[in-house]
Amino acid sequence: MKGVVMMEKSKNTLYILAAIGVTIISAVTGLWLIWGVVITLMFIESLAHNFKSWIDDKEKRYLDVLQKTRFDSVESTELLRSMQASITRIEERLEALEKR
């Protein structure tokens, strides 16, 4: 976990240095379009990475919950039956509403 945090910090530092370098080069040469493209690509990559991390975290928590709830226990079986009964009642209500 510490390695990931350190990689993230070094990546952010490199992004800042790259942004400063591109800004200086664009200011000197007047090529602001290149600056905009580079900054936009950096922003999109950062967003995609954050979104992927968020999804991985959600998946990890989901798998943890699945692992904790064992379906061979009595409580889990009762919970599953209760959920199935609720779904059946909802489906019956929907069918009744559709017939009206």
Secondary structure per residue as TSV (DSSP state, phi and psi in degrees):
chain	resnum	aa	ss	phi	psi
A	1	M	-	360.0	-39.1
A	2	K	H	-65.4	-35.7
A	3	G	H	-63.3	-38.8
A	4	V	H	-66.9	-42.7
A	5	V	H	-64.5	-41.1
A	6	M	H	-67.3	-39.3
A	7	M	H	-63.6	-39.1
A	8	E	H	-65.5	-41.6
A	9	K	H	-65.8	-42.6
A	10	S	H	-68.0	-35.2
A	11	K	H	-64.4	-44.4
A	12	N	H	-62.8	-39.5
A	13	T	H	-63.5	-43.2
A	14	L	H	-64.6	-38.0
A	15	Y	H	-62.0	-42.4
A	16	I	H	-65.1	-44.5
A	17	L	H	-63.6	-41.1
A	18	A	H	-64.3	-40.9
A	19	A	H	-63.8	-40.9
A	20	I	H	-65.0	-45.2
A	21	G	H	-61.6	-45.5
A	22	V	H	-65.3	-37.3
A	23	T	H	-64.0	-44.2
A	24	I	H	-64.2	-46.5
A	25	I	H	-62.4	-42.0
A	26	S	H	-66.8	-36.3
A	27	A	H	-67.2	-39.0
A	28	V	H	-71.7	-44.2
A	29	T	H	-90.8	-16.7
A	30	G	-	78.5	16.8
A	31	L	-	-96.0	73.5
A	32	W	H	-74.2	-20.7
A	33	L	H	-64.8	-41.3
A	34	I	H	-63.4	-40.4
A	35	W	H	-59.3	-46.6
A	36	G	H	-61.9	-41.8
A	37	V	H	-65.3	-46.1
A	38	V	H	-64.8	-46.0
A	39	I	H	-64.0	-40.4
A	40	T	H	-63.9	-43.6
A	41	L	H	-63.1	-40.2
A	42	M	H	-63.7	-41.6
A	43	F	H	-65.1	-44.9
A	44	I	H	-63.9	-42.7
A	45	E	H	-63.0	-41.0
A	46	S	H	-64.4	-42.5
A	47	L	H	-62.2	-45.0
A	48	A	H	-62.0	-41.0
A	49	H	H	-65.1	-43.6
A	50	N	H	-63.9	-40.0
A	51	F	H	-64.7	-41.6
A	52	K	H	-64.0	-41.4
A	53	S	H	-62.9	-40.4
A	54	W	H	-63.8	-43.6
A	55	I	H	-65.4	-42.0
A	56	D	H	-62.2	-39.2
A	57	D	H	-64.8	-44.1
A	58	K	H	-61.7	-43.6
A	59	E	H	-62.8	-41.3
A	60	K	H	-63.0	-44.3
A	61	R	H	-65.1	-38.8
A	62	Y	H	-62.4	-44.8
A	63	L	H	-66.4	-35.5
A	64	D	H	-62.5	-43.3
A	65	V	H	-64.7	-42.8
A	66	L	H	-61.6	-38.2
A	67	Q	H	-69.9	-35.4
A	68	K	H	-72.2	-34.8
A	69	T	S	-92.7	108.7
A	70	R	-	-94.2	129.4
A	71	F	T	-81.4	2.6
A	72	D	T	-91.5	-8.5
A	73	S	S	-81.8	158.9
A	74	V	H	-64.9	-43.1
A	75	E	H	-62.1	-42.0
A	76	S	H	-65.8	-39.2
A	77	T	H	-65.2	-42.0
A	78	E	H	-64.9	-40.5
A	79	L	H	-63.0	-43.0
A	80	L	H	-63.3	-42.5
A	81	R	H	-64.1	-41.2
A	82	S	H	-62.5	-41.8
A	83	M	H	-64.9	-41.1
A	84	Q	H	-64.6	-39.1
A	85	A	H	-65.2	-40.7
A	86	S	H	-63.3	-42.5
A	87	I	H	-64.1	-40.1
A	88	T	H	-63.2	-43.7
A	89	R	H	-62.5	-40.6
A	90	I	H	-63.8	-43.2
A	91	E	H	-62.5	-40.2
A	92	E	H	-64.0	-40.9
A	93	R	H	-64.4	-41.6
A	94	L	H	-63.0	-42.0
A	95	E	H	-62.9	-39.5
A	96	A	H	-65.7	-39.2
A	97	L	H	-68.2	-35.8
A	98	E	H	-68.2	-31.5
A	99	K	H	-73.6	-25.3
A	100	R	-	-68.1	360.0
